[in-house]
């Protein structure tokens, strides 16, 4: 991702890009979920109890959902401070947020 330009000439796609420092916590959370998912896969390969696997899989799912919500929240903050006057940015972020539901 390139540097984000703020201003009237900024395209919607450029507005939707995130600076690395804005997503560092989200990336860390996703990496943790990735490791957790690897553990769930190993549990399945080793024949772990179904209840244990499903409990851990639910935790992975929740972690990924929270990562998505955090990313959308960052985007919403950006749209509120730098968005277009016609509200197109906010509508796109709302659509992305609802896609997580």
N, C-alpha and C positions, 0 to 999 in steps of 0.2 A: 504494500500500500504506500502510495506516495504521500507527500505532504498535503494536508487539506488546506485549500484556499478559502478564506472567509470573505464574502463580498457578493455583490449582485451578479458577477459573471460566473460564480461557482455553480456547477451543474448539480442536479439532484444526486447523481451517483457519487460525486465528490463529497457532497454533504453527508452521505451515508457512510463514508469511510471513517474509521476510528484511528486515532493516534495510538501508538504502542502503549504509552503510559495509561491511557484510558481503559485498556482491556487487559492489563497485566493480571489483575485479580481474577478476571474471568478465565483467562488462559490457565492460571494456576488451578482454579477449580476444575476446569475440564481435564487437565492432566491428572488430577487426583481421581476423577471419575474414570478416566481411561485405565488407570492402574487397578481401580476397584473392579472394573468390568473384566479385566484379565483374571482377577481372582475368581470371579463368578464363573468364567469359562473353565478355569482349572477345577473348581468345585464340581462342575457338571461332568467333566472328563473323568474325575475320580469317583463319581457315583455318589455324591453328597445327597443328603435328604432333600426331597423336593421343597419342603417348607423353608429350609435354610437357604436354598438357592433362590427361591422366589423373594424371600425377605431381602437378600442382598441385591437382587436385581431391581427391586423396588427402590432401594437406596440409590443405586446408580441412576435410575430414571429420574428420581427427585433431584439429584445433583445436576444432571444435565438440564433439566427444566429450569432450575434456579440460575444456571449459567446463561441460558437463553433469556430469561427475564432480566437478568442484570445487564446483558448486552443491549436489550431493547431499552431499558431505563437510561442507559448511557446515551443511546441514540435520541431518545425523547428529550433529554436535557439539551443535547446539541441542537435539536430542532427548535426548541423553545427559545434558545438564545440566538441562533443563527438562521432560523428557518425562513422560508419564502413568505411573503406577505399574503399569498393566496391560500396558505395552509396545506399545500400539496405535500410538503414534507411530513407534517403531522399525520395526514391521512395515510401515507405510506407506512409510517411507523406503527400506526394503529393496526393496519392490516397485518404487519409482521408480528405484532404482539398477539393478535387473535389467532394467528397460525400456530402459536405455541400451545393454545388451549386444547 
